[in-house]
Amino acid sequence: MNKNQTLSQNPAIKRGNLFRSMSLRNRLLLAFILLAILPVLITGTVASLISAGGLRNEAFNRLDAVASQKENEIKTLLKVLQTNLDLISEDNETQQNILLLLQNDTETEVVNTRLLRNEIASFIEKTGYFTEAFILNEEGTIVLSTNTSQEEKIQKNQEYFIQGLTAPYVASPTYEVALSNYSILISQPIKNRFGKIVGVLAGRVNLSTLNDIMQQRSGLGETAELYLVSSNFAVLTDLQHGELSLGETYMRTEGVTSAIRNKTSGSATYIDHTDATVLGVYRWIPELQVALLAENDQSEALQASTRVFQTTVGLILVTVLAAIFVSFVVTRGITSPITKLVHIAENIAQGNLELQAEVSQDEIGVLAQAFNTMTLRLSDLINTLEQRVADRTKALATTTEVSRRLSNILDEKQLLFEVVEQIQSAYDYYHGQIYLLDDSGETLVLAGATGEGGKILLERGHRISIERGLVGRAARSKASVLVPDTSKEPEWLPNPLLPETKAEVVVPILLGDKLLGVIDMQDSVTGDIFAQDVEFLQAIANQVAVGLQNARSYAGVQARAQREALISSINQKIRGETTVESALQVAVREVGRALGGVSTKVVLKNSNTEKN
Amino acid sequence: MSKISIHLFSLFAALALFISACAGGNPLRASDKVVVQLSWFHSVEYAGFYTALEKGYYAEENIDVTLIAGGPEVDALSEVDNGNAQFGISTGDSLIIARTKQQNLLAVATLFRNNPLVVMSLVSGEIQKPEDLSGKTVGVIAPDLSTTWDVQFLALLQRMGIERESVNFSAIEDYHGANEITSGKVDAMSGMFATNEPILAEMEGDELNLIYYKDYGVDVYPNTLFVTEEFAQANPDLVTRFVRATLRGYQYAIENPEETAALALKYDETLDLEFQQEVMKAQIPFIDTGDAPIGSMDENVWNTTQEILLEFGLIATPVDLATVYTNQFIAP
């Protein structure tokens, strides 16, 4: 399970870090653009939606008003049609003739059918509401029609006839095969003077009247569609968009279906027969069993809102461009110094400390300043470190050199001189000197010194009591004394011959526990002598101690050898004398020569003396 | 943990979907097998059946449908009566007659809501009304006038008070368009389907006058869909589903005539597409009259049919029409 979790979580982590993994600049860019777009997008969308909602309502209201108007016009038309049908038989003579015609028991032609037909024809032609008016007898046979080809047809099974026998009736649109058209028939009973129904008067409604009503646009827009659909979904009136083939054009849009299936009125947004999204208002007209549709393309109705939307899109584009430009400039201002700092940091990481960051006036400038300081410090630190390593190396070399020389130099004076010279030059001290402890063990005698001051002091035979000064303190304590700033040291004895002295270090020359003398180094700069200098000086001092020891023992051996050689040569000379007198003479002379020309005499005593 | 619960959730969701699919669609139930005996050779007249098959309307109703073409030698009534087919197509009058012969068949829908029979003549023949047929030579289907088409023609004449003797009958031998009229053999041809021969004749350039039987009181359904009474009683649900799918097919056919006409060629590749398309368009007003649901039948038409049969002695006594047809399987 843990394994699964890890596996499945990895991509998520990567996704979550996408933003973070972007460069600082891209992140800033993205943030700027988002910040710029969001408000425009939100306000634009809200504005579009609000205006769309308002426009939609307005469009629906307009469609509804038109639909109501058309519905009323159609209902009015139906009343007018029925009144018109009534008017056909209004005239007394016509009525008489119709009734006579329907009395089919008479074989004789009592009625001039032709005249009657013409009369009715001219009437319906005048009003234009009917294309045909006809009279059916009780059996449903057309006995007279303004369209003679229709006469004699038997309509007894037709609804308009059956219903028309009892009361005025409006038949729903029915396709008439013989006429290749939809027909709306209006019928009413014909009563004789006794009130008995003897036939039916029917009129075939002129569909163009209905068409005309529907074609009046009533101020609707270009894309508006106003039409009637029969209950079998066949379109009855002309379409603005699309061919109408009466009897073959069916319409099954959501609006039509809702009206016909549910026999209700309402409104909806749906796809129309041209595949456009429309706002539609539908009405069910029960009197005619048809649906009335008023539709308007949504795109047209919402044009204003679309414009708001387009403006929003345009604004977004402009804002994005502006945001890109501004954020580009700003992020460049922010990130390029950072990038430079990063570059410098990378250089530092690679050991290059010579680059300097540009210092601007802002926080990044402060950072750059800090960076520069850091680089400088780092550089200093490294340089100091190098200097110290060099110093130490040099000191080591000096120590080695001093010891090498010391081992070769057996002359004490030369040794001391060399030591002081070496140390002073190696450490670049102002002045160096060596004191040796005299036989009394109370006084330190200057044995070697550098510079003119040192020469004068040496000639003077400068000496100092071990009770005094820094030199004395080192001798007494047999420990090194470091005074980084002599002006702050009360025990320090200024020497007029060495006016530049500001700091001093004194180390004892010890052979085992025995003090031989001290090495004294003076510097003209305060704080420039370090503890490790003391260590090195001490190491040199130890070497010097050994050197001194060597030199002294060498001098001792040499002096004894000379003495023995002298004695031996005197012995030789004495042995060569044959007489006591001459032997004594030689002895006196040679001893006197050996002792440096002092007056020499030999006193002979008695044998007792000789025996001693 | 959240991953696991998501997996569990989707598993349950899938399970729930599967269960609801099983409950709703019932895909495990075997489909009902149904054989339909057509009244004549394959043609666009049966467009609704083709459409219901091709568009999967029968499949949606879980019915496996086989269509059997008819022909001069095939009697759809017997095929259904003896159980070779469950559904058949025949004329309304034949069902009334069958009832008197103890074939208990029940019409459950009609393909055409109007009688398409016409007397066809050339405009130049000036035969506009039945009375114009007096003294003319009229083509008939059978020399002895025994077919339903001839009986209906005689009924037309009778209703218009035209003496049978005033008309010369001549059995039609060439059914191609108006050939027999243009050749002068006859003045008019009776028993023509407005959705067939006149279409061909007009396509060939003839200008025609058509006298519709239905306009003169001869209202007979020419192609009713029927089952045995027993079958309808035993399988009311299946009949309802079959009728629903078939009428849905016809509804689609009349709204998409050209597309549907092409389907007929799948069943008989020798058919002429252009002709089938014209026929399909001509059928529309017969299938859908606009004033009532397609497929539905009118009592008056059945009454008229029975009257004609009685008039011509084809049945001795009236039958209860309620046993011959029903609209109960047609959705309002």
Interface residues (C-beta under 8 A of the other chain):
Chain A: N4 Q5 S8 G140 S149 E151 E152 K153 I154 K156 N157 E159 I162 A171 S172 P173 T174 Y175 V177 A178 Y182 S230 S231 N232 F233 A234 G247 E248 Y250 R252
Chain B: K3 N114 Q128 K129 P130 E131 R159 M160 A194 L210 Y212 K214 D215 Y216 G217 D219 I254 E255 P257 K281 I284 P285 F286 D288 T289 G290 D291 I294 D298 N300 V301 T304
